[in-house]
Amino acid sequence: MREIVKPAVVLFVLLSVLTGLVYPLLMTAVEQILFPWQAGGSLVSRDGKLVGSHQIGQNFSDPKYFWGRLSATSPMPYNGAGSTGSNLAATNPALVDQAKGRIDALRSADPPFRAAIPADLATASASGLDPDIGPRSALAQVARVAHARGLDEARVGKLVADHTEEPWLGLIGEPRVNVLELNLALDAIKP
């Protein structure tokens, strides 16, 4: 019995140390060296004040700002500690009600806008924390934001184009606009 238990315990301790200590410490060191900004949370500061993270969406609801995707986190929107999707099926009435509520909010903030609302403005992402929207979703909000700020629509549209990030290496992902970065650039513009 001793010949079986001793090697099993030694292997258990060895693998626990390797996978529980050595590997996580090694990966933490590698990420701190190769990707220090991302490893630190991709924090964004303006005028020495922390305003958010490039990786986590924020709850913008004022008509003078671009709005991001809905958040499925609780107890508050964009709660990094509560990252989760809604797990609602496309046929679930709760998902339909949630999308209708967001569409109604977008329409009431911009009554002249009658075009179809892009899907990523009416639904939550898988994590509930998505900081990006598609360029089409940003462009759909240009008139509302420009009007609320007293800016020319062409100027706000150019700002969207300037903040549109292309797929990585031109192949991986979709074009996207980081809502926080776009709104910060918008705040820097004087009417």
C-alpha positions in Angstrom: 0.0 0.0 0.0 2.9 2.4 0.9 4.4 1.9 -2.7 1.1 3.2 -4.1 0.3 6.1 -1.7 3.7 7.7 -1.5 4.2 8.3 -5.3 0.6 9.5 -5.5 1.1 12.0 -2.7 4.5 13.2 -4.1 2.9 13.6 -7.6 -0.1 15.5 -6.1 2.2 17.9 -4.2 4.5 18.4 -7.2 1.6 19.1 -9.6 0.0 21.4 -7.1 3.1 23.4 -6.8 3.7 23.5 -10.5 0.1 24.4 -11.6 -0.9 26.3 -8.5 2.2 28.4 -7.9 4.9 28.2 -10.5 2.8 28.5 -13.6 0.6 31.4 -12.4 3.6 33.3 -11.2 5.4 32.7 -14.5 2.4 33.9 -16.5 2.0 37.0 -14.3 5.6 37.9 -14.9 5.3 37.4 -18.6 2.2 39.5 -18.9 3.7 42.3 -16.8 6.7 42.3 -19.1 5.0 41.9 -22.5 1.7 43.6 -21.9 2.0 46.0 -18.9 -0.9 48.3 -19.9 -3.3 45.5 -20.4 -2.1 43.6 -17.3 -2.7 46.8 -15.3 -6.4 46.9 -16.3 -6.0 49.2 -19.4 -6.9 52.2 -17.2 -7.7 55.5 -18.8 -6.9 58.8 -17.1 -7.7 62.4 -18.0 -6.2 65.4 -16.2 -4.7 63.0 -13.6 -8.1 61.5 -12.8 -9.0 57.9 -13.4 -12.1 57.9 -15.7 -12.4 54.2 -16.7 -10.9 51.2 -18.4 -10.4 50.7 -22.1 -11.5 47.1 -21.5 -14.8 47.6 -19.6 -17.8 49.4 -20.8 -19.5 52.3 -18.9 -23.0 53.3 -18.4 -23.6 56.4 -20.7 -27.2 57.4 -20.8 -27.0 61.2 -21.4 -28.1 62.1 -24.9 -24.9 64.1 -25.4 -22.8 60.9 -25.2 -22.6 57.9 -27.4 -24.2 54.9 -25.7 -22.6 51.5 -25.6 -24.0 48.0 -25.4 -26.4 47.0 -22.7 -24.9 45.4 -19.6 -26.2 42.1 -18.2 -24.3 42.5 -15.0 -25.8 43.0 -11.6 -26.4 44.6 -9.2 -25.3 47.5 -11.3 -24.5 47.9 -15.0 -20.9 47.2 -16.1 -20.0 45.6 -12.8 -16.6 44.1 -13.4 -17.0 41.7 -10.5 -20.3 40.4 -11.8 -19.3 39.7 -15.4 -22.0 37.5 -17.0 -24.2 37.2 -20.0 -27.9 37.3 -19.7 -28.2 33.7 -21.0 -31.6 34.6 -22.4 -32.6 32.7 -25.6 -33.7 34.7 -28.7 -37.2 33.4 -28.1 -37.3 34.5 -24.4 -39.9 37.2 -23.8 -37.5 38.8 -21.2 -34.8 39.4 -23.9 -37.4 40.8 -26.3 -38.7 43.2 -23.5 -35.1 44.2 -22.7 -34.4 45.0 -26.4 -37.7 46.9 -26.8 -36.9 48.9 -23.7 -33.5 49.9 -25.0 -34.9 50.7 -28.5 -37.6 52.9 -26.8 -34.9 54.7 -24.8 -32.8 55.3 -28.0 -35.9 56.5 -29.9 -37.0 58.9 -27.1 -33.5 60.4 -26.9 -33.5 60.9 -30.6 -37.1 61.2 -32.0 -36.1 62.1 -35.6 -34.1 58.9 -35.9 -36.4 56.4 -37.6 -33.9 53.9 -39.1 -33.4 50.4 -37.7 -31.5 50.3 -34.5 -28.3 48.2 -34.8 -28.4 44.9 -32.8 -25.4 45.7 -30.7 -27.2 48.8 -29.3 -30.3 46.8 -28.2 -28.6 43.6 -26.8 -26.0 42.8 -24.2 -22.7 41.2 -25.0 -21.7 37.7 -23.7 -19.7 39.2 -20.8 -22.1 42.1 -20.1 -19.0 44.4 -20.1 -18.3 45.1 -23.8 -16.6 48.5 -24.2 -17.1 48.6 -27.9 -19.8 49.1 -30.5 -19.8 48.7 -34.2 -19.2 51.7 -36.4 -22.8 51.5 -37.7 -24.1 51.8 -34.1 -21.9 54.8 -33.5 -23.0 56.5 -36.7 -26.6 55.9 -35.8 -26.1 58.1 -32.8 -24.2 61.0 -34.5 -27.2 63.2 -35.1 -28.4 62.9 -31.5 -25.0 63.6 -30.0 -24.2 66.5 -32.4 -27.6 68.1 -31.7 -27.3 67.7 -27.9 -23.8 69.3 -28.0 -24.5 71.9 -30.6 -21.9 70.5 -32.9 -21.9 69.9 -36.7 -22.9 66.3 -37.6 -20.0 66.0 -40.0 -17.5 66.9 -37.3 -19.0 64.3 -34.9 -19.1 61.7 -37.8 -15.4 62.3 -38.5 -14.7 61.8 -34.8 -16.4 58.4 -35.1 -14.3 57.5 -38.2 -11.1 58.6 -36.4 -11.9 56.3 -33.5 -12.9 53.3 -35.5 -10.4 50.5 -34.9 -10.0 48.0 -37.7 -9.7 44.2 -37.2 -6.4 43.1 -35.9 -4.0 42.4 -38.8 -6.9 43.2 -41.0 -8.3 39.7 -40.4 -9.2 39.1 -36.8 -12.4 40.6 -35.3 -14.7 43.3 -36.6 -14.3 47.1 -36.9 -15.2 48.6 -33.6 -15.4 51.9 -31.7 -14.4 52.1 -28.0 -17.3 54.2 -26.5 -15.2 55.6 -23.6 -12.4 56.8 -25.8 -15.0 58.3 -28.3 -16.8 60.1 -25.5 -13.6 61.4 -24.0 -12.6 62.8 -27.4 -16.0 64.3 -27.7 -15.6 66.1 -24.3 -12.4 67.6 -25.6 -14.2 69.3 -28.4 -15.5 72.8 -27.8 -18.7 73.8 -29.7 
